[in-house]
Amino acid sequence: MKIICYTLTISTMLSLGLSHDWSFCELSKQMENQCASYCYHVVKPLLHMSEVCRQKDAQVSELQSQMEELRIKMAILETSLAEKEKQCELRIEHSKEIFAIEMRRKPKAQENTEEIVKDVPFPLSCVDIDRSSGIHMIMLPDIETFPVKCDSGIAGLGWTVIQSRLDGSINFYRSWNEYRDGFGDLKSEFFMGLEKLHRITSSERHELFIFMRDWNSQLRSARYDDFKVGGEQTGYELISIGNHTGFSDDMLRGNLHMKFSTFDRDNDKCGDSNCAVDLHGGWWYNCCSDSNLNGGYQETLKSRRIFWNYSSDELITVHMLIRPKRVNLS
């Protein structure tokens, strides 16, 4: 500001032709004061405008930050929406599959009398019985013929039902010997028996299909393409399950290579704790398990209920089925 005033003073001096005497200095001082007062009034609005611009720049920067946050939120919402759409598509496809299963199953149910059909010669599995559901006699090497429940409605042709949960009419909190030999009623709830399961799955490669329904009528399924159970000397170890597909999470993977456990035969990995007692069932418990298909029916304690994924709703219907892994089966 003073530089401007000095410039004006010198210009005035030159224009007036004044010499460097004391009168000039006095005049110069007066003019400097006047110039400073003038410049202050001129520059003050500019300074104010500069501060206003700085504040506006700060506001613009804040708005830009807010816009970036909104952009990120929109991207997250778009991703979530895409996932929801995918889940809806899967549910629609699942409903179509279940509808097709039910449509195939209804006429079969009308045709079946649920009486034992004695096939001669005895087949080795349900897949050798032509499109027939119901109870049939099969034969395995080194074992007497025995009845099994065949099903061609739930998941296609030729399946052997190895476990069924329907209404809680059969207690599944059983001893080792009972799980080894099998128990229940083939016309309602039952477990085939570990020894038979071992003999069947050791004879050739089998696949496993699990059909489930929860209290909210939500349907689920899980399929494994290489299901095999060891013999009693291995504790009926779950030797193999293969690859997983279906409309549910893989809740059997953590049980792979586990021995079977019951309340009187603790083979789990939980030390002094017995998962069969804690979960009120018999299963290939690890410590303990993500699945408990042989748990208690309508148990008060959630940990003792029938579940496939502990965090999901309790199951009220379960069918476990096996079938030889052969080609040209539908």
HELIX and SHEET records of a PDB file:
HELIX    1   1 LYS A    2  LEU A   16  1                                  15    
HELIX    2   2 TRP A   22  GLU A  111  1                                  90    
HELIX    3   3 CYS A  126  ASP A  128  5                                   3    
HELIX    4   4 TRP A  176  ASP A  181  1                                   6    
HELIX    5   5 LEU A  194  SER A  203  1                                  10    
HELIX    6   6 GLU A  232  THR A  234  5                                   3    
HELIX    7   7 ARG A  253  ASN A  255  5                                   3    
HELIX    8   8 CYS A  275  ASP A  278  1                                   4    
HELIX    9   9 LYS A  302  ARG A  304  5                                   3    
SHEET    1   A 5 GLY A 134  LEU A 140  0                                        
SHEET    2   A 5 ILE A 143  ASP A 151 -1                                        
SHEET    3   A 5 TRP A 159  ARG A 165 -1                                        
SHEET    4   A 5 PHE A 190  PHE A 191 -1                                        
SHEET    5   A 5 PHE A 183  GLY A 184 -1                                        
SHEET    1   B 7 GLY A 134  LEU A 140  0                                        
SHEET    2   B 7 ILE A 143  ASP A 151 -1                                        
SHEET    3   B 7 TRP A 159  ARG A 165 -1                                        
SHEET    4   B 7 LEU A 315  PRO A 324 -1                                        
SHEET    5   B 7 HIS A 206  ASP A 214 -1                                        
SHEET    6   B 7 LEU A 219  VAL A 229 -1                                        
SHEET    7   B 7 LEU A 238  SER A 240 -1                                        
SHEET    1   C 7 GLY A 134  LEU A 140  0                                        
SHEET    2   C 7 ILE A 143  ASP A 151 -1                                        
SHEET    3   C 7 TRP A 159  ARG A 165 -1                                        
SHEET    4   C 7 LEU A 315  PRO A 324 -1                                        
SHEET    5   C 7 HIS A 206  ASP A 214 -1                                        
SHEET    6   C 7 LEU A 219  VAL A 229 -1                                        
SHEET    7   C 7 HIS A 244  THR A 245 -1                                        
SHEET    1   D 2 SER A 291  ASN A 292  0                                        
SHEET    2   D 2 PHE A 307  TRP A 308 -1                                        
END                                                                             
